[in-house]
Amino acid sequence: MASRPKCPRVGNEDSIFSSFSSNQDLFDGLRQDLSGLQTSVGFGLALLKIQLCDAKFSTTFSNACLHAVRQTDLDDEDRVAYTFGSVFDRGCGVLKSFLDDPHGRIPQRKGEHIALCKLLTMLENTKDVNKALTIDHGQQISRTEWTIRLAHHFLSPLAVNPTFLIDSHSCDQRDRCPCCNEKIAGSFDDTSIGSKDGWHGYLDIVFGVERFAAVKIAVEEPDSPGGENRSAVEVKAQDGLKSCRNQILAETVVFSFLQKKYHSEYDNYLIPTIGISRQYVVFYFYDCVNDMLMETPPIRLLKNNKLIKSTILAVWLVLNYKYFCSGITKGMRDRNFTADFFKHVGDCIQIYRNDVDFACGSASRAVEDFAPWEDVRIKLESGSISAEPTN
């Protein structure tokens, strides 16, 4: 019988494996949450078909047109969704091995080892994160402050590479978290991606030196002075993500092509993007090799001002997809149901395969500033609009 592999040591952080496995409630809770990701419709994945898009034209993400419908809405007789865990077979395997034998099945590979340390540490210590992400009813904070809180207290601690960039066009820039005054692991910089000849624009947050994970912040409008009930706030949070859907899908498509361009070592290119509001998170995925686009339903982030553990687990898998994502499943491939992005862009597919890049900021900003309107004088007449060049 083969002997168990010895546990790797990367410092005192290894004590988390022992402390976590001795906490029966946390241990059993993680097993239950893992099962939910592998079986629950609430963490389902729907394949998407693009029916209309403007990816052949120079368009910013914020103005992108991408109308995509779910496969489950196209065929009433064949309503198939896939489990979230099915595209993270590697990550689920790492967790299952640990849960089956927490003393002998600690991951050997450095990235997986560090990632699991971070997940268990987060699950053991959610108090400060809950406090940072809980916005009192009627309290108003800036979009930038929410972005920093989210990145510093929640996203960064779950990522193997915790460094991040926030869009440098954000107002109220700072190098410390406004709620705790701790130094953040990120900075404000150029987060733009894409091509001036196609979709392009600025990501809200991008993680890692290699810029491997993208996040879109969907912040709903502040409550009215009179306040709103809880259900109204939750509807507003979902609406915030819904209104950003076109933009996030376009970012997801471009981001997959970027990872393919710079990371030939990856064995699959099902690349995720995270859309997150103050109440919900949605995950989008695109595989630029197999032309497959998919999304999850809105997933609750907080309940009673506490992070939902299963959501933490899902975010952890997505942030560390380079270690844990196993790509599209055989069942997905056998359905022969593609997004039709290749079909819509035609020969312009070469823009996305060859020309997309990081730091294309100058092109993006010029378009978003409505430059064409700067050189014309608009004269309104009854029943018509005409434009006259300025002298």
N, C-alpha and C positions, 0 to 999 in steps of 0.2 A: 504493500500500500504506500503510495507516495506521501511524503511528509508535507505538512503545511508550509507554505512560504513564510519566511520570516517577515515581520512588519518592518517597512522602511522607516527610518527616523529622519525627520527634518526639523527637529527641535522640540521644545516643550509643547507645541501645538498638538502633538500626538496624544496628550492626556485627554483630549476631547473625546477620543474614541471610547476610552474607559468610562469617563464620567457620563457620556450620553447613554451607553449601553446599560449602565446601572440605574438609569431613570426609566422605570417601566412604562410610565405614562407617555413620555416622549417617544420611547422606542416603539411602543404599540401604535402610537399616533402616526409615526412615519410610515410604518407598514400599511396602515389603513389609507393614508394619503397616496402612497405609491399605487395601491390597488385602484384607487379612484381615478388616477391618471391613465390607467390601463383599461378601464371599463366604463367610466362615467360619460354620459352624453354631454354633461356640463363642461367637459374638457374635450369635446369632439373636434374633429377637423373636417371641414367641408372643402371639396375641390371647387375651384372657381373657373368659369368660362368668361373671357373678355368679349363683350359684344360691341364695344366702342372704345377707342382710345386715340389720343393725339400724339403718340410717342414719335411719330415721324417728323414732328415739328419742334422748333426750339421753344420749349415751354418750361416754366418753373414748376416745381412740385406743388406749390400752393395754388397754381392755376391749372394743374393737370386734369385732363378729362380721362377717366378710366371707369367705364361702367362694366362691372363684373357681376355675374349672377352665380349662385351656388348650384352645384349639380343636383342637390336635393330639391331645388325649386324647379328644375327643368324637366325632371322625370318623376312623376307621381308614383309610377309603378316600380321604380328602382331607386328608392330614397336611401342611399348608402352614405354614411359618414364614417370617419376613421377615428380611432382613439389617439389622443395626444401622445400617449406612451409608445405608440407603434412606430413613430419616427425617431424616438429616443431609446431604441432597444439597447444600445450600449450603456446609456446612463441608468436605465432601469435595471440592467444587469449588474452594474456596480453596486447599486443600492440593495438589490436582492441578495447579492453575495454577502454584503456586510450584515444585513438583517438576519440572514440564515446562520452566520458565524462571525459575530462582531469582534472576536478575539483573534481569529486566524485569517479572515478574508478582507483585510484592509488593502485598498488598491496599491499596487506596486509602482505604477507609472506616476511620475511626479505630478503632472497636471491633474490627473484624476484624484490623487492623494490630497493635494492642496484644495481642490474643489470640494471634496467631501468634508474636509476640516472646516471649511467656510460655511457649508450648509449646516452642519451640526452645531457650530458655534452660534449661528443665527437662530436656530430653533431653540437653543438653550437660553438665549438672551434677547428676547423680543421687546422687553420693557422700554428701553430707550428708543427703539425704532418706532414702536407704537406711539410714543409721546411725540416724536418728531413728525410723524405723518398724520396725526390727529389735528384737524383744524376745527376749533370750536364753532358751533353754529353761530353765524353772524360775523365771525372773524374774517377779515380780509387780509390776504398776504399777496405779494406780487408774484407774477408768473415765474420770475427769476428765482425768488426765494423758494418757491415750491420745487423748482427744478433742482436747486442745490440740495435741499432737504432730501429729496428723493434719491439723488445720485449718491450723496455722502452717507446717508444712514441706511439705505436699503439696497440699492443696486451695486454700488462699489464693494461693499463687504461680501457679496455673494460671488463676485467675479474673480477668477484666478488672477487675471491682470486687472487690478483695481483702478488704474489711472483712467481718466476720462477728459474729454473736451466738451465744453458747452459753447453753443453758437455765440461768437464774439459780438453779434449785433444785439445781444440781450442788454436790457437796461439794468442798472443797479448791480454792476459787476463787483465781486468781492472774492477774496481768497480764503475766507473762513465761513463756516456754516452760521447763518444768522440766528439759529435757535440754540446753539451750544457754544459758539465761538471756537470750535475746533478747526484746525487747518484742514482744508479739503485736499484730496488726492488728485484734483483736477484743476483745469485752468480754462480761460475763455480764449478761443482761437477760431481759425477758419475751419468750419465743419462741412464745407460744401463738397458735393460729389456730383458726378454726371458729365454731360457734354453740352457745350453751347449749341450743338446742332440737334439736340434731343432734350429729354428730361434732365433737369438739373436744379440744384437748390441747396439749402442748408438743413442739415440734421440738427435737431435740438440737442441731443447728446450722442457722442460716439465714444466707445470704450476701447481702451488699450492703445499701446504704441502703434500696433498694426491696424488700428481702427477696424476692429472685427465685429462689433455689435452696435446696432443703431437703435435709438429710442426717440419716439415722437411724443411730446407732451400735449395732451388734449385737456386744456383747463377750461372748465365751464365758467360762465359769467358769474360774478359775485351775486350772492343773494340780495334780494331787495331789502330795504331798511326794515320792512315789517316782518321779514323772515318767511321761510317756507317750511312746510312739513317734510318729514324724512323722505317720503315716497317721491315728492316733487324734486328733491335734490338728487335722488338716485336716477330719475328719468333724465334730468338735465345732464348728469355725468355720462350716461349712455349716449345722449344726443351729441355731446362734445366729441366722443369717439366716432360716432356715425358721420358727423360733418367733416371729419378729417380722413375718412376712409379712402377717398380717391388719392389724396396726397400720400398716405402711408403705403398704399399699394404701389404707387409709382416709385417711392423710395425703396420699397422692398425689391422690386424688379431690378432697379439700377444697382442696388447694393449686392445682389447676387452676381451680376456680371462683373462688378469690381473685385469681389473675392475670387472669382474664377480667373481674372486677369493677373492678380498678384499672388495667388496661392495655388499653384499647379500641384502642390503636394497633397491637397485635400482629396479624399476619395469619394466625396459627393458634394454637391453644391446646392443642397436644400438649405438656404440661408434665411434666418428669421429676422424680423424687425418687431420691436415692441411698441405698441400704442398704449399709453397709460394716462388715465385721468385721476382725480382724487378719490374715486370710488371703485373704478374698474380697470382691468387690463385686458388687451386683446393681442393675440399673436398672429402675425402674418408670415407666410413662408413662400419663397419662390425658388425653383430649381431651373437655372438658366440653360442647363444641358438638356433636360427632358421637357422643358416648357410646362411646368406644373406649378400652379398657384393655389394657395389654400389659406384658410383663416379659421380661427376659433370663434365661438360666441364670446360676448363680454363676460369676463370672469371677475367675481367680486374680489376686491383687494382687502377691504376691511369689514369687520363685523363687530358691532359694539365697540368701536374704536380700537380694535385689535386686528393685527394682520392675520389673515387666514392661512394656516400652515400649508394647505395644499397649493395655494397660490404662490407661496414662497418657493415651494418645490418646483413648480412649473417655471417660474422666473429664473431660478437657479439653473435648470436644464438649458433654457434658452440662452442665457448669458454665456454659458460654457459649452455651446453647441459644438465647437471645434473638437471637444473631447467626447461628447455624448451623443451627437446626432448621427443616426444610422442611415439617413436619407429616405427617399420614397420607398414604400413597401412593394412587394411583388404584387399584392392585390391592387394597389394604385396603378402600377405599370400595366397590369393585364387589362385594366378597364379601358385603356387607350383613350383617356379623357384628358386632353391637353388644354392649356389656358388660351391657346391661339394667339399668343403675343407675337410669335414669329410670323404668323399669317397677316396680322394687322400692320406690322412695320415693313414687311417685304424686304427689299434690298437694304433698307436702313438698319437692318439687324447688325450690319458691320459697325455702325456707330456705337452700339452697345457692346459688341464683342471686342472692339479695338480702341475706341476713342474715349470711353468714360474714364474718369480719373478723379483723384482727390484734389482738393484745393482749386476748384474752378470758380472761385468766388466772384471775380470781377464780372464774368459773363452773367452770373445769376442776378447780381444786384442791379445791373444795368436794366435788365428786363423788368424786374420788380418795381423799379422806380417810374414805370410808365413813360419811358423815354420818347416813344412816338408822339406823345401829346405835347412835348416841350417845344416842338418846332412848328406848331400850327396854331392858328387862331380860329376858334370855333364860332361860327355864326349860325344862330338858330332862326329858322324860318318856318312858317306854318306848313306843316306836312313834310318838311325835309330838313336834313342836316348836311351842311357842307363845310369843308375845311379849306382855309386859304393859307398858303405859306406866309410866314412872317418875313419881313425884310431884314 
